[in-house]
Amino acid sequence: MTRARLPSVSVGRPGRPVLYVLYALLLVVVQGALSRLLGGSPVPPPNLFLLTGVALVWRLRPQAALLAAYGVGLAQDVLGGGALGLHAAGVAGGVLLVLAVRRLVAGSGAIQAAVTVLAATVGQWLAFLILTYWLRSNLVTVETLIRTVPLAFLTTLIAYPLWERVVSWGLGPRAGSQRGLG
């Protein structure tokens, strides 16, 4: 009788699980500090949880990336004390749209970064809109869309290159845009 073997968690280096924990801790600390720092201003902080979900698109198969992105968003909901599942759906929505357009943005560079962050931001806010309609609430208003979404896109786009370096350190290098699509 043969046993099915589970894949190892530490794929690259023996210390990889420690880096995952350190990355998660750094994510929470930096996102919290930026949220606190920009809390009183009209400029929203960059969404590092969304960028983490997007980073998983380039490192995991599509189904795993979507599931992991939902988990990242759920962690954001639990830590933020907001509506449970709202950011989880938002990050998953952003990742779903990035998965849909990732064939178009092969490689890396400024265009790939802009298209990726734009797709993630649009996907996140589309998920927010769907939930707002479904829940019959005022989570997202026209004023919020006009005032917040463009600034959220810009701050997240500005943070993307630096955070991509942090992601590469914590989660490992990117595998490429075509991996797992076939």
N, C-alpha and C positions, 0 to 999 in steps of 0.2 A: 504494500500500500504506500503510495507516495503522498507526501504532505505538500500542500500549497504553501509556498513561501511568500511572506509579505515583503514588499519592497523596503529597503533600508531607508531610514530617515536621513542619515548622513551620506549623501551621495558623493560630494566632492572631497571634503576634508573631514577628518575625525571630529573637529570642533564645530561643525556646522550647526548642530542643534543649539549650542551656546550662542552662536551668532544670531539665530532666529529670535531667541529670547532677548538678547541685547538690542536687536533691531526693533522688536515690539516695544520695549521699554523706551528707546529713543523716540519712536513714533509718538507715543503717548506724551512724553515730556515736551517734545518740540511743538506738537500740535496744541497742547495745553498752554504752553508759553505764548505762542503766537495768538491764540484765541484770547488770552488774557491781555496781551499787549495791545491788540487791535479791537478789544471789546467795546470801547466807547466811540470808536471812529466809524464812519460810514463804509470804510473799506473792510470787506470780509477777509479773514485770514485764508491763506491757501489751504486747500483741502488735501492734506497729506494722506488721509485714509483713502480718498479716491485715487490718488497717485499710487498708493500701495496696491490697490485692487487692479489698476491698470498695469502695474509692473508684473503682476501675476499672469497677465495675458501673454507676455513675451517669455514666460518661464514654465508655464504648465499647459497641458492639453486644454482645449476649450471648455469641456464640461467641468474639469477640476478647477480651472481658473474662475468660472462663474460661481461655483460653489464656495471656493475660498474667498472670493470677493464679497459674497453675501456674508460670510463669517467676519470679514474685516469690518463691514458696515454694521453688523450686529454688535461687534466689540465697541464701535464708535457710539452706538445707541446706549449700550450699557454704561460706558464710561461718561457719556455726556448727560445722562439723566433725561433725555428727551423721549419722544414717542418711540416705543420699542418696535423696531422693524422698519422705521422710516428711512434711516440712513442705510440700513441693510438693503432695502429695495433700491435706494438711490445708487449706491455703489455697484450693485448688481446690474442695474439699468445702464450705468455708464460703461461697465465692462462689456455688456451685451452689445452695445453700439460699437465699441472699439473692436470687438471680435468681428463684427460685420464689415468694418472698413479696414481691417489690418492687412488684407491682401493688397490694398491700394497704397499703403505706406510702407513698402519694403525698405529695409535699411534703417539708417538712423540719420539724424540731422535736424535742422531747424524746421523744415516742412513736416517731417514725420512727427516732431514734438508738437507742433501747432495743431496738426490734424488730430493727433491722438488726444490731446487735452481738450480740444473743441468737441470731439465725439464723446468723450467721457463726461464733460460738463453738460452737453445737450442731453445725453442719455440719462444722467442723474436727474436733471430737472424735468424731463419727460416722465420719469417714474414718479417724481414728486407731484406733478400735475395729475397723473392718473390716480394716484392715491387721494389727492385732494378731491377730485370728482367722485371717486368711489366712496369715500368716507363722508361726503357732503359737508366738508369743513372749509375753513378759510386758511389752510396751511400755506397755500401759495396764492397770492393775489397778482393782479396785473402790475401794480406798483412794485411788488417784490421782483417780478420778472424784469421790469425795466431798470430798476435801481440796483439790484443785487447780482443778477446773473452775469452781466458783462464784467463787473468788477471781480466776481468770483473766478471767472475764466482768466482774466488778466493776472490776478495774484497767483493762481495755480500754475499758469503758464510760466510766469517768472520763476517760481520755485521749482519747476520741473527739472531743469538741468542739474541743479545742486542735489535735489532729492534723488534723482536717478543714480548719482554717485553713491549716495547712502544706501539705496536699494541694492546696488551691485555689491557693495561691501557686505550687507546683511543677508541678502537672499541669493547672491551668486550672479554670475554674468547672464546677459540675455542670450537666448537661444536663436533668435531671429524671427522674422515675421511669418515665415512659411511653415514653421515646425508644427506638426500636429494637425495640419489642415487637410491632409490627403486622405 
